[in-house]
């Protein structure tokens, strides 16, 4: 892999959370780092925090024309795109059985189809640079859980899509990395969701109350960059979750028992 200083890295939704941590980590490697987001204030803030070393581009990943215009701006300024990170996503709390079709559709559009839209628009530039596409999924891309509402169903397709792209793009020299992180430490953990009174208080907790440690966003960002550099195909954190996913393929019954035992449903 070339020096990071020769790379142009673009991150969608990079004004907060994992995306922001990735933007700072990328900039610190010396790469030309670009954040694409809807929030003008958020873009201005991250540019000011880095004295303009991170370049902000206004773009809405839910609209074809908007994301195409954003990509054109990046190409016009830097001439290439080496790494594109589909980071945009959202979650909620609820039960799948009480989630409406409209709610499922909204989450599928935001958590999955935005990645497809961006990938379709940027792919020719990644083929030119023989670059890397990164899809930020979740542990919910691999397993269901309690009180996650439409979230897992909207993240599972990202795993299948990433696998297909891996197979298709190998001959073009484009790497595809799927990142499946557990809950990330944040200041509003436990209070960020308005939960229906029919659900227990634990539903407001990270991972819907599953007993699992929170990941440090800065350390996670460093691990993602390392995975890109090494050409990895998947990054699952915490690592122990990989055993659960392997068990689920062999014995769904046993995997369900493990999830139930690890879940706080009070």
C-alpha positions in Angstrom: 0.0 0.0 0.0 1.2 3.5 -0.8 2.0 6.0 1.9 -1.1 7.5 3.5 0.2 10.9 2.4 -0.5 9.9 -1.2 -4.1 8.9 -0.4 -7.4 10.8 -0.6 -9.8 9.4 2.0 -13.5 10.3 2.0 -15.8 9.6 4.9 -19.6 10.0 4.9 -21.2 11.2 8.0 -17.9 12.2 9.5 -18.9 15.0 11.8 -19.7 12.9 14.8 -19.2 9.4 16.4 -17.1 6.8 14.5 -17.0 9.0 11.4 -15.4 11.9 13.2 -12.9 9.6 14.9 -12.0 8.2 11.5 -11.6 11.6 10.0 -9.2 12.7 12.7 -7.2 9.4 12.5 -7.0 9.6 8.8 -5.8 13.3 8.9 -3.2 12.3 11.4 -1.7 9.8 9.0 -1.1 12.6 6.5 -3.8 11.6 4.1 -6.0 14.2 2.3 -9.1 13.7 4.3 -12.6 14.7 3.2 -15.8 14.5 5.2 -19.2 14.5 3.4 -22.2 15.5 5.5 -25.4 17.4 5.5 -24.6 19.6 8.4 -23.0 22.9 7.4 -22.3 23.7 11.0 -20.7 20.2 11.6 -18.5 20.5 8.6 -17.4 24.0 9.6 -16.6 22.8 13.1 -14.4 19.9 12.0 -12.6 22.2 9.5 -11.9 24.7 12.2 -10.8 22.0 14.7 -8.1 20.9 12.2 -7.1 24.3 10.8 -8.6 23.3 7.5 -6.6 20.0 7.3 -9.9 18.1 7.0 -11.9 19.3 4.0 -15.7 19.4 4.4 -18.1 18.8 1.5 -21.8 19.3 1.9 -23.7 16.2 0.6 -26.9 14.3 1.3 -26.3 10.5 0.9 -30.1 9.9 0.5 -30.1 11.9 -2.8 -28.4 10.7 -6.0 -27.7 14.2 -7.4 -26.4 15.5 -4.1 -23.8 12.7 -3.6 -22.8 12.9 -7.2 -22.2 16.6 -6.9 -20.1 16.0 -3.7 -18.0 13.4 -5.5 -17.4 15.8 -8.4 -16.2 18.4 -5.9 -13.7 16.0 -4.3 -12.4 15.0 -7.7 -12.2 18.6 -8.8 -10.1 19.5 -5.8 -7.9 16.4 -5.3 -8.1 14.6 -8.6 -8.7 11.1 -7.2 -10.3 9.0 -4.4 -8.4 6.2 -2.9 -10.5 5.2 0.1 -14.3 5.7 0.4 -15.9 5.0 3.8 -19.7 4.5 3.9 -20.2 5.4 7.5 -23.7 7.0 7.6 -26.2 5.1 9.7 -28.8 5.3 12.5 -30.4 3.1 15.1 -33.4 3.0 17.3 -35.2 0.9 19.9 -38.3 -1.3 19.6 -39.5 -4.7 18.6 -39.5 -6.1 15.1 -43.1 -7.4 15.5 -44.4 -3.9 16.2 -42.3 -2.1 13.5 -44.3 -0.9 10.5 -43.4 -1.4 6.9 -42.7 2.3 6.6 -40.3 2.2 9.4 -38.4 -0.8 7.9 -38.3 1.0 4.6 -36.9 4.2 6.2 -34.1 2.2 7.9 -33.3 0.2 4.9 -32.9 3.3 2.9 -30.7 5.1 5.4 -28.6 2.2 6.6 -28.2 0.2 3.4 -29.3 1.9 0.3 -27.3 5.0 1.1 -24.2 2.8 0.9 -25.3 1.4 -2.5 -26.0 4.9 -3.8 -22.6 6.2 -2.7 -20.8 3.1 -4.0 -22.4 3.3 -7.4 -21.4 6.9 -7.7 -17.8 6.5 -6.5 -16.9 3.1 -7.9 -15.3 4.2 -11.2 -12.8 6.4 -9.2 -11.9 3.5 -6.8 -11.3 1.3 -9.9 -9.0 4.0 -11.3 -7.0 4.3 -8.1 -7.3 0.6 -7.2 -8.5 1.8 -3.9 -10.6 0.5 -1.0 -14.3 0.6 -0.2 -15.2 0.4 3.5 -18.7 -0.3 4.7 -19.3 0.5 8.4 -21.8 -2.1 9.5 -22.5 -3.3 13.1 -22.6 -6.5 15.1 -26.2 -6.3 14.0 -25.0 -7.0 10.5 -24.4 -10.5 11.7 -26.9 -11.2 14.5 -30.3 -10.1 15.8 -31.0 -9.0 19.3 -33.7 -7.7 21.7 -35.2 -4.3 21.4 -33.3 -3.3 18.2 -36.4 -2.6 16.1 -35.7 -2.4 12.4 -32.0 -1.9 12.9 -30.6 -5.5 12.3 -32.8 -6.0 9.3 -31.4 -2.8 7.8 -27.8 -3.8 8.6 -27.8 -7.4 7.5 -28.0 -6.5 3.8 -24.7 -4.5 4.1 -22.9 -7.8 5.0 -24.2 -9.6 1.9 -23.6 -6.5 -0.3 -20.0 -6.2 0.9 -19.4 -9.9 0.2 -20.7 -9.6 -3.3 -18.6 -6.6 -4.0 -15.5 -8.3 -2.6 -15.9 -11.1 -5.1 -16.8 -8.8 -8.1 -14.2 -6.1 -7.5 -11.2 -8.3 -6.8 -10.3 -8.5 -10.4 -10.4 -4.7 -10.6 -7.9 -4.3 -7.8 -10.5 -2.8 -5.4 -10.5 -3.9 -1.8 -13.7 -4.2 0.2 -13.7 -4.1 3.9 -16.8 -4.7 6.1 -16.5 -3.3 9.6 -18.8 -4.8 12.3 -18.3 -3.0 15.6 -20.1 -3.4 18.8 -21.5 -0.4 20.7 -19.2 2.6 20.8 -18.7 4.7 24.0 -20.5 8.0 23.8 -21.7 10.7 26.2 -25.4 10.1 25.6 -25.4 6.3 26.1 -28.6 5.2 27.9 -30.5 8.5 27.2 -30.4 8.8 23.4 -33.6 6.8 22.7 -37.2 7.5 23.5 -38.4 4.1 24.4 -42.1 2.9 24.5 -43.4 2.3 28.0 -44.0 -1.3 27.0 -40.2 -1.9 26.8 -37.9 -2.3 29.9 -35.4 0.4 30.8 -32.6 -1.8 29.6 -33.8 -1.2 26.1 -32.3 2.3 26.2 -28.8 0.9 26.9 -26.2 0.3 24.2 -26.9 -2.9 22.2 -30.4 -3.0 23.6 -29.0 -4.1 27.0 -26.6 -6.8 25.9 -23.8 -7.2 28.3 -20.9 -6.1 26.1 -18.1 -3.6 26.6 -18.1 -0.2 24.8 -15.5 0.4 22.2 -13.4 3.5 22.3 -14.1 5.4 19.0 -10.5 6.6 18.6 -9.0 3.1 19.1 -11.7 1.7 16.8 -10.7 4.2 14.1 -7.1 3.1 14.4 -8.0 -0.5 14.0 -10.1 0.3 10.9 -7.2 2.1 9.3 -4.9 -0.8 10.1 -7.4 -3.2 8.5 -7.5 -1.1 5.4 -3.7 -1.0 5.2 -3.5 -4.8 5.6 -6.2 -5.4 3.0 -8.5 -7.2 5.4 -12.0 -8.3 4.3 -13.8 -8.0 7.6 -13.1 -6.4 11.0 -15.4 -7.6 13.8 -15.0 -6.1 17.3 -15.0 -7.3 20.0 -13.2 -10.3 18.6 -15.2 -12.7 20.8 -18.3 -11.9 18.7 -16.8 -13.9 15.9 -17.2 -17.0 17.9 -20.9 -16.3 18.4 -21.4 -15.8 14.7 -19.6 -19.1 13.9 -21.7 -20.9 16.5 -24.9 -19.4 15.0 -24.0 -21.0 11.7 -23.6 -24.4 13.3 -26.3 -24.2 16.0 -28.8 -21.3 15.9 -30.4 -22.7 19.0 -27.2 -22.5 21.0 -26.4 -19.0 19.7 -29.9 -17.8 20.8 -29.3 -19.2 24.3 -26.0 -17.3 24.5 -27.7 -14.1 23.4 -30.5 -14.5 25.9 -28.0 -15.2 28.7 -26.0 -12.1 27.8 -29.1 -9.8 27.5 -30.4 -7.7 30.3 -34.2 -7.6 29.8 -35.3 -6.2 33.1 
